[in-house]
Amino acid sequence: MDNDVLSPAASAAEAAPAAVDADLDWWRTAVIYQVYVRSFADGDGDGTGDLAGVRSRLPYLAALGVDALWFNPWYPSPLADGGYDIEDYRGIHPMFGTLADAEALITEARAVGIRTIIDIVPNHVSDRHPWFQAALAAGPGSPERERFWFHEGGGDAGELAPTDWVSSFQGSTWTRTENPDGTPGEWYLHLFTPEQPDLNWNHPDVRAEHEDVLRFWFDRGVAGVRIDSAALPVKDAALPMLPERPSPGEHPHVDRDEIHDIYRAWRAVADSYDEPRVLVGEVWLEDAARFARYLRPDEMHTAFNFDFMTQPWDARAMRASITRTLAEHAPVGAPATWVLSNHDITRPVTRYGREDSGFAFDRKRFGTPTDLALGTRRARAAALLTAALPGCLYVYQGDELGLPEAELPLDVIEDPMHFRSGGVDPGRDGCRVPLPWTGSGASLGFGGDDAAAPWLPQPAVFAALAVERQEGDPSSMLLLYRDALALRRNRTDLRAGELTWLDLPGDVIAFRRGASCVCLTNLGAAPVALPPHTGILLTSAPLADGMLPPDSTVWLTVEPAGEESA
């Protein structure tokens, strides 16, 4: 049956459930779609995506076959850092709509089988937040300043920053205030931009406020929260200089031991609901044991797996990353998560089309040569590879269309990473360009026919990748994703079966899922023969005489076997 391709287990419409089931462990195998609201769909035609736009596209998301939506911050914000500088946690940014719109979206999505996850940013707030404005007005030594990290500077006149800590966006982590009389004042800490002052998590007000914010949204039907920069909120109150090689737990502002008390308290809030809410951490840590501590049964449910996403297109590196990830999660019984990109990362079609196909923030440059045809083949293969792995799958909006990274004109870039790098880093706006829904029109269907131009310009190549162009093309990236998610939902072995590695010759990643499914990805330069099988479920590229071409993935059915541990 080498050349017989079986029909997907269900059509896209059949793949979408009619309603959310009562399975409280839904998050262990969920497909979660990331919505960057500003760029998803424009419901009012002003050039900016909004909640009305998302509500209008719920049928598309249901047909895609996702279990939940994760929304980047949708709160009121000056947008100094794409909304991660939050002014009010209990509201909705006016450009996106109203709180009533958010409540309607949560309800309508749930009715078609899709849960909602929102972003929580515990490390910092906006400098426009009422707390910070009150702290500036109150002055040194005031109770209002104790909610943040205000400190006198070093040097004879306080002209030196209190520490040598380096910002995640490059540059200093300290900004000096100005006293009412115009003289230099205290410094305040910000691990990101100066518009994002860090909160002091030693203060009871900070802890109580965040727990109340969790309840506010959980009461409105939100199924969980994604915790931004989850390892950063707690700082060493002594504000030491950075050690040259800090031991685990000794870094002054990353992965402090005290942070786990915070997440235990959050888990208690989440577990207090009849349908327990889910905590998902953004945890960037190299130490596997330290990473696993965040996933203990009384802390977070899952954490993002960034290791796999940063790997080059190399069989040995990718298999090692998968093995490492599964091993990290095993001791605490938490499911792994798999993601190819997000709102911060160069899109896979572009990344995999470059000579350096891995990812690191400090290697991003303008004008990097890219083979988009090669990148698209590899992105298709990677989509099937990740969808076949055990655990939870994340899909960033537009990856299901095969969108490339956009290289934007300098005068439209808003991302602070670009500016704080002195213009060297192109920033992250290239993966945040509004989606194309139709192949024509001023905004390619992002807004209506008379809509304003999108807030970021769409490259010409987006027209051919629009949703309407791909829906009728059985070989499109969109239909590949729909078929893969349908099979994943309907085949227990693909969704929940144990993983067993298969050792095949060549630059191949191969494993069995459950009793009767095999995933084979060819990362080499030559076609490879398929192992014995009873059928072909899905391929990322056409087979040739029973051989899997380079940069391709196939899902096979095989003779049933007893499940083994990975």
C-alpha positions as CSV (number, residue, x, y, z in Angstrom):
1,M,0.0,0.0,0.0
2,D,3.0,2.3,-0.4
3,N,1.3,4.7,-2.7
4,D,-2.2,4.5,-1.2
5,V,-3.1,7.6,0.8
6,L,-6.0,7.1,3.1
7,S,-8.6,9.8,3.6
8,P,-8.2,11.9,6.8
9,A,-10.2,10.4,9.6
10,A,-12.7,13.3,9.5
11,S,-13.3,16.3,7.5
12,A,-12.4,19.7,9.0
13,A,-16.0,20.3,10.0
14,E,-16.2,16.9,11.6
15,A,-13.0,17.4,13.4
16,A,-14.4,20.4,15.4
17,P,-16.4,19.3,18.5
18,A,-19.9,20.5,19.0
19,A,-19.2,21.5,22.6
20,V,-16.4,21.3,25.1
21,D,-16.4,18.0,26.9
22,A,-16.2,17.4,30.6
23,D,-12.6,16.0,30.5
24,L,-10.7,18.0,33.1
25,D,-7.4,16.8,31.6
26,W,-8.1,18.4,28.2
27,W,-5.0,20.5,28.5
28,R,-2.7,17.4,28.4
29,T,-3.3,16.8,24.7
30,A,-4.8,20.1,23.6
31,V,-4.2,22.0,20.4
32,I,-3.9,25.7,21.4
33,Y,-4.0,28.4,18.8
34,Q,-2.3,31.7,19.6
35,V,-4.2,34.8,18.7
36,Y,-2.3,38.1,18.4
37,V,-5.5,40.2,18.4
38,R,-4.0,43.3,16.8
39,S,-3.2,41.2,13.7
40,F,-5.8,38.5,13.5
41,A,-9.0,40.1,12.0
42,D,-10.3,43.6,11.8
43,G,-14.0,43.8,12.6
44,D,-14.5,47.5,12.5
45,G,-12.3,48.4,9.6
46,D,-9.9,50.8,11.4
47,G,-6.8,48.8,10.3
48,T,-6.3,47.1,13.7
49,G,-7.5,43.6,14.7
50,D,-10.1,43.4,17.4
51,L,-12.3,41.0,19.3
52,A,-15.2,41.5,16.9
53,G,-12.8,40.2,14.2
54,V,-12.0,37.2,16.3
55,R,-15.7,36.4,16.9
56,S,-16.4,36.6,13.2
57,R,-13.7,34.0,12.5
58,L,-14.7,31.5,15.1
59,P,-16.0,29.1,12.4
60,Y,-12.6,29.2,10.8
61,L,-10.9,28.3,14.1
62,A,-13.5,25.5,14.8
63,A,-12.9,24.1,11.3
64,L,-9.1,24.2,11.9
65,G,-9.8,21.9,14.9
66,V,-8.2,23.7,17.8
67,D,-9.2,23.1,21.5
68,A,-8.3,26.5,22.9
69,L,-7.3,30.0,22.0
70,W,-4.4,31.8,23.8
71,F,-4.7,35.6,23.6
72,N,-1.7,37.9,23.9
73,P,-2.5,40.8,26.3
74,W,-5.7,42.5,25.3
75,Y,-5.8,45.0,28.2
76,P,-5.5,48.8,28.1
77,S,-1.9,49.7,27.4
78,P,0.2,52.4,25.9
79,L,1.7,49.7,23.7
80,A,5.3,50.5,24.5
81,D,5.9,46.7,24.2
82,G,3.1,45.3,22.2
83,G,0.6,45.3,25.1
84,Y,3.0,43.7,27.6
85,D,3.0,47.0,29.4
86,I,-0.4,46.8,31.1
87,E,-2.2,49.7,32.5
88,D,-5.4,48.0,33.7
89,Y,-5.8,44.2,34.2
90,R,-9.5,44.3,34.4
91,G,-10.3,46.0,31.1
92,I,-9.9,45.7,27.4
93,H,-7.9,48.0,25.2
94,P,-10.4,50.3,23.4
95,M,-8.8,49.4,20.0
96,F,-9.8,45.8,20.6
97,G,-13.3,46.4,22.0
98,T,-14.9,46.2,25.4
99,L,-15.1,43.9,28.4
100,A,-18.6,42.9,27.1
101,D,-17.0,41.9,23.8
102,A,-14.4,39.8,25.6
103,E,-17.2,38.1,27.7
104,A,-19.2,37.4,24.5
105,L,-16.1,36.0,22.8
106,I,-15.3,33.6,25.7
107,T,-19.0,32.4,25.6
108,E,-19.2,32.0,21.9
109,A,-15.9,30.2,21.6
110,R,-16.9,27.8,24.3
111,A,-20.2,27.1,22.5
112,V,-18.2,25.8,19.5
113,G,-15.8,23.7,21.6
114,I,-13.0,26.2,22.1
115,R,-11.7,27.3,25.5
116,T,-10.0,30.6,26.2
117,I,-6.5,31.3,27.7
118,I,-5.3,34.8,28.5
119,D,-1.9,36.3,29.1
120,I,-0.9,37.4,32.7
121,V,2.3,39.5,33.1
122,P,3.4,39.3,36.7
123,N,6.9,40.8,36.4
124,H,5.9,44.3,35.6
125,V,3.2,46.8,34.7
126,S,3.0,49.9,32.5
127,D,4.5,53.1,33.8
128,R,1.0,54.5,33.3
129,H,-0.4,52.0,35.8
130,P,-2.1,53.9,38.7
131,W,0.3,52.2,41.2
132,F,3.4,53.5,39.4
133,Q,1.9,56.9,38.9
134,A,1.1,57.1,42.6
135,A,4.7,55.9,43.4
136,L,6.2,58.7,41.4
137,A,4.0,61.3,43.0
138,A,4.6,60.0,46.5
139,G,8.3,60.3,46.4
140,P,11.2,58.5,48.1
141,G,10.5,56.4,51.2
142,S,6.8,56.2,50.6
143,P,4.6,53.1,50.9
144,E,3.6,53.5,47.3
145,R,7.1,53.0,46.1
146,E,7.5,49.8,48.1
147,R,5.4,48.0,45.5
148,F,8.2,48.5,43.0
149,W,12.0,48.5,43.1
150,F,13.1,52.1,43.7
151,H,16.6,52.6,44.9
152,E,19.3,55.2,45.4
153,G,22.1,55.1,42.8
154,G,25.8,54.5,43.4
155,G,28.7,57.0,43.0
156,D,29.2,60.3,44.8
157,A,25.9,61.8,43.6
158,G,23.9,58.7,43.0
159,E,24.7,58.9,39.3
160,L,25.4,55.2,38.9
161,A,22.7,52.5,38.3
162,P,22.2,50.4,41.5
163,T,23.3,47.1,39.7
164,D,24.9,45.9,36.5
165,W,21.8,43.8,35.5
166,V,21.2,43.7,31.7
167,S,17.8,44.1,30.2
168,S,16.1,41.4,28.1
169,F,15.9,44.1,25.4
170,Q,19.6,45.1,25.8
171,G,20.9,48.1,27.8
172,S,20.5,49.0,31.4
173,T,17.7,47.7,33.7
174,W,17.5,51.0,35.6
175,T,16.1,54.4,34.9
176,R,16.5,57.5,37.1
177,T,13.6,59.5,38.1
178,E,13.4,63.3,38.4
179,N,12.4,65.1,41.6
180,P,9.7,67.8,41.6
181,D,12.4,70.4,41.8
182,G,14.1,69.1,38.7
183,T,17.0,67.4,40.4
184,P,17.9,63.7,39.7
185,G,16.0,61.3,42.0
186,E,15.9,57.6,42.7
187,W,16.3,54.8,40.2
188,Y,13.7,52.2,39.4
189,L,14.1,48.7,38.0
190,H,12.8,47.4,34.7
191,L,14.0,44.1,33.3
192,F,12.4,45.1,30.0
193,T,11.8,48.7,28.7
194,P,11.7,51.8,31.0
195,E,8.0,51.9,30.4
196,Q,7.7,48.5,32.2
197,P,8.6,49.0,35.9
198,D,9.1,45.7,37.7
199,L,6.8,44.9,40.6
200,N,8.2,44.0,44.1
201,W,6.8,40.5,44.8
202,N,7.8,40.7,48.4
203,H,5.0,43.2,48.9
204,P,1.6,41.7,50.0
205,D,-0.4,44.1,47.8
206,V,1.3,42.7,44.7
207,R,0.4,39.1,45.6
208,A,-3.1,39.9,46.6
209,E,-3.8,42.0,43.4
210,H,-2.7,39.3,41.1
211,E,-4.7,36.6,42.8
212,D,-7.7,38.9,42.5
213,V,-7.1,39.4,38.8
214,L,-7.0,35.7,38.3
215,R,-10.4,35.3,39.9
216,F,-11.8,38.3,37.9
217,W,-11.1,36.5,34.6
218,F,-11.7,32.9,35.8
219,D,-15.2,34.1,36.9
220,R,-15.8,35.2,33.4
221,G,-15.1,31.8,32.0
222,V,-11.5,32.0,31.1
223,A,-10.1,28.4,31.2
224,G,-6.5,29.3,32.0
225,V,-3.7,31.8,31.9
226,R,-0.3,31.9,30.2
227,I,2.2,33.4,32.6
228,D,4.6,35.7,30.8
229,S,8.3,35.6,31.8
230,A,7.3,33.2,34.6
231,A,10.8,32.8,36.1
232,L,11.5,36.5,36.6
233,P,9.2,38.2,39.1
234,V,11.1,37.5,42.3
235,K,14.4,39.4,42.9
236,D,17.1,39.2,45.5
237,A,16.2,42.1,47.8
238,A,19.9,42.8,48.4
239,L,20.3,43.8,44.7
240,P,23.7,42.2,44.2
241,M,25.8,42.5,41.1
242,L,25.5,39.7,38.6
243,P,27.7,36.7,39.6
244,E,30.0,35.6,36.8
245,R,28.6,32.0,37.0
246,P,25.5,31.9,39.3
247,S,24.7,28.5,40.7
248,P,21.1,27.3,40.4
249,G,18.8,29.6,42.4
250,E,21.6,32.2,42.9
251,H,20.8,34.4,40.0
252,P,19.5,37.7,41.5
253,H,16.5,38.0,39.2
254,V,15.9,34.7,37.4
255,D,14.5,31.5,38.9
256,R,14.6,32.5,42.6
257,D,13.5,29.7,44.9
258,E,10.9,32.0,46.5
259,I,8.9,32.2,43.2
260,H,7.3,28.8,43.8
261,D,5.3,30.1,46.7
262,I,3.6,32.5,44.3
263,Y,2.6,29.8,41.8
264,R,1.4,27.4,44.6
265,A,-1.0,30.2,45.7
266,W,-2.1,30.7,42.1
267,R,-2.7,26.9,41.7
268,A,-4.9,27.0,44.8
269,V,-7.0,29.7,43.1
270,A,-7.1,27.7,39.8
271,D,-8.1,24.5,41.6
272,S,-10.9,26.2,43.6
273,Y,-13.2,26.2,40.5
274,D,-15.5,23.3,39.6
275,E,-13.7,23.0,36.3
276,P,-10.1,23.7,37.5
277,R,-8.3,26.4,35.5
278,V,-5.0,25.8,33.9
279,L,-1.7,27.6,34.5
280,V,0.8,27.7,31.6
281,G,4.3,29.1,32.2
282,E,6.7,30.8,29.9
283,V,9.8,29.4,31.4
284,W,13.2,29.8,29.7
285,L,15.6,27.7,31.7
286,E,18.5,25.5,30.7
287,D,18.6,23.5,33.9
288,A,16.2,20.5,33.5
289,A,15.7,19.9,37.2
290,R,15.1,23.6,37.9
291,F,12.6,23.7,34.9
292,A,10.7,20.7,36.2
293,R,10.1,22.3,39.6
294,Y,7.6,24.7,38.0
295,L,5.6,21.7,36.9
296,R,5.1,20.0,40.2
297,P,1.5,18.9,40.9
298,D,0.8,21.9,43.1
299,E,2.2,24.5,40.7
300,M,1.8,25.0,36.9
301,H,0.1,22.5,34.6
302,T,2.4,23.0,31.6
303,A,5.3,25.2,30.5
304,F,6.4,26.3,27.0
305,N,9.1,24.2,25.4
306,F,11.4,26.7,23.7
307,D,14.3,24.2,23.2
308,F,12.8,22.4,20.3
309,M,11.8,25.7,18.5
310,T,15.3,26.9,18.5
311,Q,16.9,23.8,17.0
312,P,18.4,23.9,13.5
313,W,17.0,21.6,10.7
314,D,19.1,18.7,11.8
315,A,17.9,15.2,12.7
316,R,20.4,14.7,15.6
317,A,19.7,18.1,17.2
318,M,16.0,17.8,16.9
319,R,15.8,14.2,18.2
320,A,18.1,15.2,21.1
321,S,15.8,18.1,21.9
322,I,12.7,15.9,21.9
323,T,14.4,13.3,24.1
324,R,15.5,16.0,26.5
325,T,12.1,17.6,26.7
326,L,10.3,14.3,27.4
327,A,12.9,13.5,30.1
328,E,12.5,16.9,31.7
329,H,8.7,16.5,32.1
330,A,8.7,12.8,33.1
331,P,9.7,13.2,36.8
332,V,6.7,15.4,37.5
333,G,4.2,13.8,35.2
334,A,3.5,16.9,33.2
335,P,2.8,16.9,29.5
336,A,5.4,18.4,27.1
337,T,4.4,21.3,24.9
338,W,5.5,21.7,21.3
339,V,5.6,25.0,19.4
340,L,7.3,26.0,16.1
341,S,7.0,29.8,16.6
342,N,5.1,32.6,18.5
343,H,4.8,36.4,18.4
344,D,8.5,36.7,19.3
345,I,10.1,34.2,17.0
346,T,11.0,34.2,13.3
347,R,8.4,32.2,11.5
348,P,9.3,28.6,10.6
349,V,8.9,29.1,6.8
350,T,11.7,31.8,6.9
351,R,13.8,30.2,9.7
352,Y,14.0,26.8,8.0
353,G,14.9,28.4,4.7
354,R,18.1,29.9,5.9
355,E,21.6,28.4,6.2
356,D,21.4,29.0,9.9
357,S,18.1,27.4,10.5
358,G,18.1,27.5,14.3
359,F,17.0,30.5,16.3
360,A,18.6,32.9,18.7
361,F,17.6,36.5,19.3
362,D,21.1,37.8,19.1
363,R,21.5,36.4,15.5
364,K,18.6,38.2,13.9
365,R,19.6,40.5,11.1
366,F,18.1,42.4,8.2
367,G,18.7,41.0,4.7
368,T,19.4,37.4,5.7
369,P,19.3,35.2,2.5
370,T,16.3,32.9,2.6
371,D,15.0,30.1,0.4
372,L,11.2,30.3,1.0
373,A,10.5,27.2,-1.1
374,L,12.9,25.1,1.0
375,G,11.6,26.7,4.2
376,T,8.0,25.9,3.2
377,R,8.8,22.2,2.6
378,R,10.5,22.0,5.9
379,A,7.8,23.9,7.7
380,R,5.2,21.4,6.4
381,A,7.3,18.5,7.6
382,A,7.9,20.2,11.0
383,A,4.1,20.7,11.3
384,L,3.4,17.0,11.0
385,L,6.4,16.1,13.2
386,T,5.3,18.3,16.1
387,A,1.6,17.3,15.7
388,A,2.7,13.6,16.2
389,L,4.6,14.2,19.4
390,P,3.0,13.4,22.8
391,G,1.6,16.4,24.8
392,C,0.2,19.7,24.0
393,L,0.6,21.5,20.6
394,Y,0.6,25.3,20.0
395,V,0.0,26.9,16.7
396,Y,0.8,30.6,16.2
397,Q,-1.7,32.4,13.9
398,G,-0.6,32.3,10.3
399,D,1.8,29.4,10.6
400,E,-1.1,27.2,9.4
401,L,-1.0,29.4,6.2
402,G,2.7,29.0,5.8
403,L,3.3,32.8,6.1
404,P,6.9,33.9,5.9
405,E,8.5,36.5,8.2
406,A,7.9,40.0,6.7
407,E,11.0,42.3,6.4
408,L,9.3,45.6,7.1
409,P,10.3,49.2,6.2
410,L,12.2,50.9,9.0
411,D,9.6,53.6,9.4
412,V,6.8,51.2,10.4
413,I,8.6,49.1,13.0
414,E,7.3,49.6,16.5
415,D,9.1,46.8,18.4
416,P,11.4,48.1,21.2
417,M,13.9,45.3,20.6
418,H,14.7,47.0,17.3
419,F,15.4,50.4,18.8
420,R,17.2,49.2,21.9
421,S,19.6,47.2,19.6
422,G,20.6,50.4,17.8
423,G,18.7,49.3,14.7
424,V,20.7,46.0,14.3
425,D,17.9,43.6,15.3
426,P,14.9,43.8,12.9
427,G,12.7,43.2,15.9
428,R,9.6,41.0,16.2
429,D,7.1,42.9,14.1
430,G,7.9,40.8,11.0
431,C,5.9,37.8,12.5
432,R,3.1,40.1,13.7
433,V,1.9,41.3,10.3
434,P,-2.0,41.1,9.9
435,L,-3.3,37.9,8.4
436,P,-4.5,37.6,4.7
437,W,-8.0,36.2,4.5
438,T,-8.7,37.0,0.8
439,G,-6.4,37.2,-2.2
440,S,-7.3,40.8,-3.1
441,G,-8.3,44.1,-1.5
442,A,-6.5,46.8,0.3
443,S,-6.0,44.6,3.4
444,L,-6.4,41.1,1.9
445,G,-9.6,40.6,3.8
446,F,-8.1,41.5,7.2
447,G,-10.7,44.3,7.3
448,G,-13.7,45.0,5.0
449,D,-13.7,46.3,1.5
450,D,-13.5,49.9,2.7
451,A,-11.2,49.2,5.6
452,A,-8.2,51.3,6.5
453,A,-4.8,50.0,5.7
454,P,-3.5,47.4,8.2
455,W,-1.4,48.7,11.0
456,L,1.6,46.9,9.5
457,P,1.9,46.5,5.8
458,Q,1.3,43.0,4.3
459,P,4.0,41.8,1.8
460,A,2.9,41.0,-1.7
461,V,3.5,37.2,-1.2
462,F,0.7,37.1,1.4
463,A,-2.0,37.4,-1.3
464,A,-1.2,33.9,-2.7
465,L,-1.3,32.5,0.9
466,A,-4.7,33.9,1.8
467,V,-7.2,31.7,3.5
468,E,-9.6,31.8,0.6
469,R,-6.9,30.7,-1.8
470,Q,-5.8,27.8,0.3
471,E,-9.3,26.4,1.3
472,G,-9.9,25.0,-2.1
473,D,-6.4,23.6,-2.6
474,P,-5.9,20.1,-1.2
475,S,-2.1,20.5,-1.3
476,S,-2.1,23.8,0.7
477,M,-0.6,24.3,4.1
478,L,-4.0,25.1,5.6
479,L,-5.5,21.8,4.6
480,L,-2.4,20.0,5.7
481,Y,-3.0,21.5,9.2
482,R,-6.7,20.7,9.1
483,D,-6.1,17.1,8.2
484,A,-3.3,16.7,10.7
485,L,-5.4,18.1,13.6
486,A,-8.4,16.0,12.5
487,L,-6.4,12.8,12.6
488,R,-4.7,13.8,15.9
489,R,-8.2,14.4,17.4
490,N,-9.7,11.2,16.1
491,R,-6.9,8.7,16.6
492,T,-6.2,7.8,20.2
493,D,-2.7,6.6,19.4
494,L,-1.7,9.9,17.8
495,R,-3.3,11.9,20.6
496,A,-2.4,10.0,23.7
497,G,-0.3,6.9,22.8
498,E,3.2,6.4,24.3
499,L,6.2,7.3,22.1
500,T,8.7,4.6,21.2
501,W,11.8,5.6,19.1
502,L,12.6,3.7,15.9
503,D,16.1,3.5,14.7
504,L,16.3,3.9,11.0
505,P,19.3,4.7,8.8
506,G,20.0,8.2,7.5
507,D,19.1,11.7,8.8
508,V,15.7,10.5,10.0
509,I,13.5,11.1,13.0
510,A,11.2,8.1,13.5
511,F,8.9,7.0,16.3
512,R,5.8,4.9,17.0
513,R,2.8,6.5,18.7
514,G,0.7,3.9,20.6
515,A,0.0,0.6,19.0
516,S,-0.3,1.4,15.3
517,C,1.0,4.8,14.2
518,V,4.5,5.7,13.0
519,C,5.8,9.2,12.2
520,L,8.9,9.4,9.9
521,T,10.6,12.7,9.1
522,N,13.4,12.8,6.6
523,L,15.8,15.7,7.3
524,G,18.5,14.4,4.9
525,A,19.4,15.1,1.3
526,A,18.3,11.8,-0.2
527,P,15.0,10.0,-0.3
528,V,14.5,7.2,2.3
529,A,12.5,4.0,2.1
530,L,9.4,3.7,4.3
531,P,9.5,1.0,6.9
532,P,6.9,-1.8,6.7
533,H,3.4,-0.4,7.1
534,T,-0.3,-1.1,6.4
535,G,-1.3,2.3,5.2
536,I,-0.4,6.0,4.8
537,L,-2.4,8.5,6.8
538,L,-0.9,11.8,5.8
539,T,2.3,13.2,4.1
540,S,3.7,16.6,4.0
541,A,4.9,16.0,0.4
542,P,4.1,13.5,-2.4
543,L,5.9,10.2,-2.1
544,A,7.9,8.9,-5.0
545,D,8.0,5.1,-5.6
546,G,7.4,4.4,-2.0
547,M,10.2,6.7,-0.9
548,L,10.0,9.7,1.4
549,P,11.6,12.7,-0.2
550,P,14.0,15.0,1.7
551,D,12.5,17.6,4.0
552,S,9.3,15.6,4.4
553,T,7.2,13.8,7.0
554,V,4.8,10.9,6.7
555,W,2.3,9.4,9.1
556,L,1.9,5.6,8.7
557,T,-0.3,2.9,10.1
558,V,1.5,-0.3,11.1
559,E,0.6,-3.7,12.5
560,P,-0.6,-3.2,16.1
561,A,1.9,-3.7,18.8
562,G,1.9,-3.6,22.5
563,E,2.6,-0.1,23.8
564,E,6.0,0.4,25.3
565,S,7.4,3.2,27.4
566,A,9.3,6.0,25.6
